Amino acid sequence: MFLDQTPLCSPCEKSGKETPATIVHHKIEHKGDEALFYSWDNLESVCASCHSGHIRVSEHVGYSQACDADGWPTDSRHPSNKSRSVT
């Protein structure tokens, strides 16, 4: 049902691409918490490439390596963004 309502990959859309989503990802690990597991606010539609790529890496290293259309990391926790001056 979630994929029917949000059929495009959320991370790809943020980078300016339209990619069909095939996986419903829990943004926050539910670790057995049923309320968190079933919370639609905790879900996002993603493609297999994003899920097995930068999402898996971000869960391991603590920040996403996804980039915007210009190639700049979209996660404020990414080391490149921490050294970037804000104007």
C-alpha positions in Angstrom: 0.0 0.0 0.0 2.8 2.4 0.8 4.5 1.9 -2.6 1.1 2.5 -4.3 0.9 5.9 -2.6 4.5 6.9 -3.0 5.8 5.0 -6.1 9.0 6.9 -6.7 12.3 6.5 -4.8 12.6 9.4 -2.3 16.4 9.7 -2.3 16.5 9.7 -6.1 13.8 12.4 -6.2 15.9 14.5 -3.9 18.7 14.2 -6.5 16.5 15.2 -9.3 15.9 11.7 -10.7 12.6 9.8 -11.1 13.2 6.2 -10.3 10.5 3.6 -9.4 10.6 2.5 -5.8 10.6 -1.3 -5.1 11.3 -1.3 -1.3 9.7 0.3 1.7 12.5 1.4 4.0 12.2 2.2 7.8 13.9 5.5 8.3 14.5 4.7 11.9 15.2 1.1 12.8 12.2 -0.3 14.6 14.2 -3.0 16.5 11.0 -4.9 17.2 8.9 -1.8 18.3 5.6 -2.5 16.6 4.5 1.2 16.8 7.6 2.3 14.9 7.4 -0.7 12.5 3.9 0.3 11.4 4.2 4.1 11.6 3.8 5.5 8.1 5.8 8.5 9.1 8.8 6.2 9.6 8.6 4.7 6.1 10.0 5.9 2.8 9.9 4.4 -0.7 13.3 3.6 -2.2 14.8 1.8 -5.2 16.9 -1.3 -4.7 20.0 0.6 -5.7 19.6 3.2 -3.0 18.6 0.6 -0.4 21.6 -1.6 -1.0 23.9 1.3 -1.6 24.0 4.6 0.2 21.3 3.8 2.7 23.2 0.7 3.9 26.4 2.7 4.0 24.7 5.5 6.0 23.4 3.1 8.5 27.0 1.8 9.0 28.9 5.1 9.0 26.3 7.4 10.4 25.7 9.7 7.4 24.3 9.4 3.9 26.6 9.6 0.9 23.7 10.5 -1.4 24.3 13.6 -3.6 22.2 16.2 -5.2 22.1 16.9 -8.9 25.3 19.0 -8.6 27.2 16.1 -6.9 27.2 17.7 -3.4 26.3 15.4 -0.4 22.7 16.0 0.8 23.3 14.9 4.4 24.3 17.7 6.7 26.2 15.1 8.8 28.5 14.3 5.8 32.1 15.4 6.5 32.1 17.6 3.3 29.2 19.6 4.6 30.7 20.0 8.1 33.7 21.8 6.6 31.6 23.9 4.1 31.1 27.5 5.1 27.5 28.6 5.2 26.7 32.0 3.6 
